[in-house]
Amino acid sequence: MPRVLIAASHDWVGTARLPSTLTRAGIEVDLLDGGDTLASYSSAIRQHHIVREGAADIAKAALELAGAYDRVILCDERVLMAVARSGDPRARDLLPARADLVAGLMDKTVFPGLAEAADLRVPDWRVSHTISEARGYAEDLGGKLVLKGRHGQAGDAVRVVEGATQAAEVACELGTPVLVEHYIVGLLGMMPCLYERGALCAAFSATKERTFGPLGFSTVNRLMPLDRRLLKIARKAGEAFEFHGFVSFDWISTGAETEPVVLEINLRPVPQLHAGRHADADMATALAQLLEGRPVVERVSSRSRLAVLFPQELQRMRTRHGSVPGILKWATTPGALADVPWSDPGLLGRYVRGQRPSQPPR
């Protein structure tokens, strides 16, 4: 049976669902994190390695433990960056791309240039190194704009502005350098993928039907068949960056005949990963086959299905409507109960005991 170590410095929903997702496919899962996390309550965890000192020490432990596992999955940006900066020759086997590319793709001010070099469409953009440059670039681009700080997740370093004055104020808030890009109106979606040394093994697409706030994480997705345009992006990016492991694209489509615009590439598993099996793109099974040395036929989503994500949509409902009314509204939402991790009683029990609407999941 394949053995996988998942390593994380953040306590977040994506990591918490990963053990049961992989175990369902016949993979043994161990956890490396800071202890007392959502993932640590999962009934699917075989062994728990606890390192309390932070991302750098978790990264160091992951490198030391890697030889005992068929795969190490790095689950958040901090531990990814710590491994990328380690200079350890073993890092290449853990990272989803070369160390320099990992650092560049996670830097929102560097990402657009790397994406364009890989022949991916991105919004019109400028990088400003001063507040006055941000004001000037906003005047040049015109209209509604998106400003992004260098690093962030779940939308915490992203702001939508109108006009040069607002752009300058937000640049001051986020700090420079800051990315200034054109705001695009269209269909917003995502594309989780699994790669093996640059080759696409599995992928599905999902549109973002509902999010926690205008720039926050998804709470409801619609799984969709992967069309030829997105498949082209996935293959092209995989070859260009030699992706390895779980990677996910945020994209926006402005029309059926144009290539979607890539907004961001996440170099880690995303919370929706477990939902791919409902659209004929079982990512965990594809990974198990890879780790067992079996040939993998490219799996791409071919069905549509609404995914009411747990606990994300429950948390949105509780935040919006209050604890008890929010639970009732969530429970009566079609499809909500289908995404509850019934097969993971440990994790489910943790959610039941400790769900707090004031803490949005990551």
Secondary structure, DSSP 4 states (H G I P E B T S, - for coil): --EEEEE-SS--HHHHHHHHHHHTTT-EEEEEESSS-TGGG-TTEEEEEE--S-HHHHHHHHHHHGGGSSEEEE-SHHHHHHHHTS--TTHHHHSSS-HHHHHHHHSTTTHHHHHHHTT-----EEEESSHHHHHHHHHHH-SEEEEE-SS-STTTTEEEEESHHHHHHHHHHH-SSEEEEE---SEEEEEEEEEETTEEEEE-EEEEEEESSTTS-EEEEEEE---HHHHHHHHHHHHHHT--EEEEEEEEES-TTSPPEEEEEE-S--GGGGGGGGGT--HHHHHHHHHTT---PPEE----EEEE-TTHHHHHHHHHH-HHHHHHHHHTSTTTGGGS-TT-HHHHHHHHHH--TTS---
